[in-house]
Amino acid sequence: LNLWQDDVNDMIMYRGVKSGNPDKIGGPSFFSSEEEFAKTNGKTSAFKLNVKNPKIIDKRTWSDSVGSWDNMRPDAQKMLVKSLRDEGFDSVVCDYETMWLAFVIDPNRTKLV
């Protein structure tokens, strides 16, 4: 297995939401290995991920792409997801120095714990 699989799929990842129930995932979602970081978005829930083919990116690329998700127009968000899918990726994973970050396209690749 690759290092990212050992780390990201085997650890607890946290999802924080500004409103609504963090247990309910209806589309692409962000996760952090650090619960305190996830809490900056509001209420959190713990998940296990089962990503198969993530796009591995560095911290700078994260900030320039999926990290700016909240500032993107809905059509730009759809284009980003389509682009990732077209390239065969089911997620984006980043070793963000002090934590792992993941952007998971398909909610079926997550399991509430």
N, C-alpha and C positions, 0 to 999 in steps of 0.2 A: 504494500500500500504506500501511497504517497504521504508525505508528512502532513499535508493539509487534511487528508482524510483521517489520519490518526488523531489529529488535534480537533478539528471542527466537528466531525461526526461523532466523536466520543465524549465531547464535553457538553455541559449544560450551556445553552445559549439563551439570552434574555431578549424579550421583545417589549418595548415600552410604547404606550400610545397616549396621545394628548386627550383623546376622548374615546368613549366606547369601551368595550371589553377586550383586553389584550389577549384573551384566550381565543377569540374569533378572528380567523384569518380569511379574508375574501379575495386576496390578490397578492401581488409582490409585496414582500415585507423585509424589514431590516432586523438584524439580530446582533447582539454584542456578547462577548464572553464575560464582560464585566457588568454586573447588575446595576452598580451605581451609575454607570454611563447610560444604560438603558432607561434608568429612572429620570434622566434629564428630559425625557419625552413624556413622562407621566407614569401611570400605573404599569406594572410589569407582570409578565408571566414567563415561566421557564419552559424551554423546549429542547428537544433533541432534533438535530438535523440529519437528513439522509441525502446529502447532495452527491451526485455521481460525476458531474463534469463541470466543475466551477471554472470560471475565468479567474485566474490568480493575478492580482494586481498589487502594486505598491501603494504606499500611503498617499503620495502625490496624485497618482492616477485616480485613486478613490475620491479624493476631494474634488477633482476636476470632472468626475463622471457621476456615478451613482450617489456620491456624497452630496451632490447639489440637487437631489431629487425633489425636495420640498420647494425649491425655487423654480422648478421646471413647469412649463405649461403642460396640461394633460396630453396634448398631442406629442410633445417631446418625450414624455414618460412612455407613451405607447411605442414610439419609435425606438427608444432605448431597449425596451423589453423585446420587441420584434427583432432588433439587430442581434441581441444576445442569443435568442432562440435560433435565428437563421445561422449563426455561427456554431450552433450545437451546444451552447452552454445552458445549464439549468440554474446557475447562480453566479455570484461574484464573491470572492473571498479575498480578504486583505489581512495580512499580519501588520496591525497598526501599532507596532512597537510594544505597547503595554497591554494590548488585548487583540483578540480576533474580531473582525467585523464580517458580517455576511449579508448579502442581499439575495434573497431566495425568490425566484420567479413563481414557482409552483407551490401552493400551500400544501399539496400532498407530499412534499419533501420535508415536512415538519411534523412533529408529534409533541403534543402537550405532555409535560411530565409533572 
